[in-house]
Amino acid sequence: DKISSHSWFGDFFLTNFSLVLTEIAPAVTSGAIIVALLSCVLFGVQMYFSLTQGLFSVGAAVFQSVHLHRLFMFPFYHRSSAQLLLNITALLFLSSSLEKGVGTVRFLFLFLLMSTTTGLCFSFLDLLQDDSSRSHAEGLLPVVLASVALTAMHTKMTKGFLCGVSFPTMALPWVLLIITTAVIPHSVLLCNVTSILIGWMYGKGWFSHVDMSEARAGIVEKMMPFRWLRRISGVMFVPASTEERRKTLLPQINPTPGSYPVQAYAPLSNINTAPMTYEGWANSASALAGPPPPLIFMDSAQHTSLGNYVHIPIYLHLVHDSEAESVFSVTAQLPPTRNFNGQGKSNISIPPNHRIQQVK
């Protein structure tokens, strides 16, 4: 009994944890996966060959030793496994919105542009400092913060929420700057501030002349390896085209006929019996209680379709036995027939002691 209870509790915990994780975790996109894999590969090479610490970090050494390759390598370089895992987590949670907004190809291009620009600016600022104040920066965090700043510049939302606290959307990168700099090891504050300013400038369009157009990105994504990325299941490849991107992110839902609205209508053939006449109007007896309803003929040009039935607005001019006139507006529900040649039939119930004088 104890073993079965423990097993039941374990299954219950794993099921609910997986449901919560599915709701919270963002959709995995192709661009973020490529960046994360390159970071893991470089970290594995570094650990296997025991490379020197700070070999690919950016700083004053970029200009002093003319190590320009560091400008391209520093985002993928991490000194420890904790720094690597936290940077990848920040990338998946904070950069996916940018990729969904511009597409996978343009996201990778912007990632490269913002990383090199951030590394270049930080290296120049680090060169101006004293030798005792210089530091080395690396990791995905600077580019992630630049992506958040770029997204905040283009979003239409004016308010952001974090842990139940509301603040202006433009303040989101700075709030994340404080949190990530305090949590993620080996974070350099000056480099992170520089990256946010770089993302802000990209959002303002100051580097639009070097940006990749949507048409060119659409051509590039048809080449290898992007054509291969489209075929990977479980990973979202975001197209560059706005129309295709909308179809990917917002797939069209095609409900089965009759599933909406939820009301169910019975065909008239199931509730009608032998035909009758009522004050000169042909009608059929209904299984429902009340006076026998007349059979109304209407032009089908005015009908609107709902599920497997047709709704037709009908206006009845009724006359009470006391000669008091009144007008009622009702809606006929017609099941479409194969031989629907301009006229349809429906049962309309009228109030007691009334007779139909005119139909519109």
KAFENFEN-V408869 format. One record per backbone hydrogen bond with DSSP energy under -0.5 kcal/mol. CO is the residue of the C=O (numbers start at 1). NH is the residue of the N-H. Records with the same first field share a line. If there is no record, write none. Layout:
# KAFENFEN-V408869
CO->NH + NH
This chain:
# KAFENFEN-V408869
1->5
2->6
3->7
4->8
5->9
6->10
7->11
8->12
9->13
10->14
11->15
12->16
13->17
14->18
15->19
16->20
17->21
18->22
19->23
20->24
21->25
28->236
29->33
30->34
31->35
32->36
33->37
34->38
35->39
36->40
37->41
38->42
39->43
40->44
41->45
42->46
43->47
44->48
45->49
46->50 + 51
52->55
54->57
58->137
59->62
60->63 + 64
61->65 + 67
62->67
66->68
67->70
68->71
69->72 + 73
70->74
73->76 + 77
74->77 + 139
80->84
81->85
82->86
83->87
84->88
85->89
86->90
87->91
88->92
89->93
90->94
91->95
95->99
96->100
97->101
98->102
99->103
103->107
104->108
105->109
106->110
107->111
108->112
109->113
110->114
111->115
112->116
113->117
114->118
115->119
116->120
117->121
118->122
119->123
120->124
121->125
122->126
123->127
124->128
125->129
126->129
130->133 + 134
131->134
137->58
140->144
141->145
142->146
143->147
144->148
145->149
146->150
147->151
148->152
149->153
150->154
151->154 + 155
158->169
160->167
162->165
165->162
167->160
168->171
169->172
171->175
172->176
173->177
174->178
175->179
176->180
177->181
178->182
179->183
180->184
184->187
187->189
188->192
189->193
190->194
191->195
192->196
193->197
194->198
195->199
196->200
197->201
198->202
199->203
200->204
201->205 + 206
202->205
205->208
207->210
208->211
213->217
214->218
215->219
216->220
217->221
219->222
220->223
223->226 + 227
225->229
226->230
228->231
229->232
232->235
235->237
236->30 + 238
237->239
238->104
241->245
242->246
243->247
244->248
245->249
246->250
252->254
253->255
256->259
267->270
268->271 + 272
271->287
274->285
276->283
278->281
281->278
282->295
283->276
285->273
294->296 + 348
296->346
298->344
299->302
300->303
304->311
306->309
308->336
309->306
310->334
311->304
312->332
314->316 + 330
315->360
316->318 + 328
317->357 + 358
318->326
319->355
320->323
324->320
326->318
328->316 + 330
330->314
332->312 + 334
333->335
334->310 + 336
337->340
339->341
342->300
344->298
346->296 + 348
348->294
351->354
353->321
355->319
358->317
